Amino acid sequence: MALVPYEESGIHSLRKFHNANATYNFVNHTIRIRQEWKQLGVAAVVWDAAVVLCMYLESGAVDLQDRSVIELGAGTGLVGIVAALLGSQVTITDREMTMEFLKSNVRDNVPSDFLDKVSVKSLTWGQSLENFSTYDLIVGADVIYLEETFHDLLKTLLHLSSDNTVVLLSCRLRYQRDQNFMDMMKEHFTVKEVHYDKNTDVHIFKAHKKAFKNDL
């Protein structure tokens, strides 16, 4: 969501972000994602957490057919695109400044017969939430990294969640502040780790809103 410098170990790992495109194959589709590191920074490149989450979705671990899905802090939109290809009705969100970039990746990678399943909307966490209802599934890849957004991110997750909503967050736990956010979540959600990719050090957490817990 936030356009800020991002720490990643090693010059080699950063080099891939300067490529104009990144290519993936999911759901029998070749997906070519445009990247804009110089113009938009961290919001416009594909992070490992997004790829691992796409692999998890493609594995069938969650039933996506005809489910309503919202992606938070979508960046390039890769996760939302894969969810749509898997049969979901998807709302892909990020901040206003990324909208044209995000829409271009959706147009380039979602087949015409799937386009009615996808909408791209501006969403700044914690703001204008009345414009959004609840969803069957909330997904977010590498959205837990900027401490000043934690309260608004949690507020947004609570607003978008019904008692039946599943939340999937894919991330690395790099710093104590990341674990602090997970502790904040556990006050309002039942949270468990459902997947760990040792090659990328990416965790996937699954959460359900606790009954009778008040929103922030």
SULSUL-V965603 format. One record per pair of residues at least 12 apart in sequence whose ideal C-beta (glycine too) atoms are under 6 Angstrom apart, sorted by the first residue. I is the first residue (numbers start at 0). J is the second residue. Records with the same first field share a line. If there is no record, write none. Layout:
# SULSUL-V965603
I: J ; J
This chain:
# SULSUL-V965603
0: 72 ; 94
1: 145
2: 40 ; 42
5: 41
16: 36 ; 44
17: 36
20: 33
21: 34 ; 45
25: 53 ; 57 ; 81
26: 84 ; 85
28: 84
30: 108
32: 45 ; 75 ; 77 ; 104
33: 104
35: 100
42: 74 ; 97
43: 100
45: 75 ; 77
46: 141
47: 199 ; 201
48: 140 ; 141 ; 169 ; 170 ; 201
49: 77 ; 78 ; 140
51: 169 ; 196 ; 199 ; 201
52: 78 ; 140 ; 169
53: 78 ; 81
55: 194 ; 203
56: 81
63: 82 ; 85 ; 86 ; 87
64: 86
66: 87 ; 135 ; 136
67: 88 ; 134 ; 135
68: 82 ; 87 ; 89 ; 136
69: 90 ; 134 ; 137
70: 91 ; 138
71: 92 ; 139 ; 142
72: 93 ; 139 ; 142
73: 91 ; 92 ; 93
75: 104
76: 91 ; 101 ; 104 ; 105
78: 138 ; 140
79: 91
80: 108 ; 109
83: 109 ; 113 ; 116 ; 117
88: 116
89: 117
90: 118 ; 120
91: 119
92: 120 ; 122
94: 123
95: 121
98: 121
101: 119
102: 119
105: 117 ; 119
124: 148 ; 151 ; 152 ; 155
125: 151 ; 154 ; 155
128: 158
133: 159 ; 161
134: 159
136: 165
137: 159 ; 166
138: 167
139: 168
140: 169
141: 170
143: 170 ; 177 ; 180
146: 176
149: 180
153: 183
154: 215
157: 187 ; 214
160: 208
166: 206
167: 205
168: 204
169: 201 ; 203
171: 200 ; 201
187: 209 ; 212
188: 206 ; 208
189: 207
190: 204 ; 206
191: 205
192: 204
193: 205
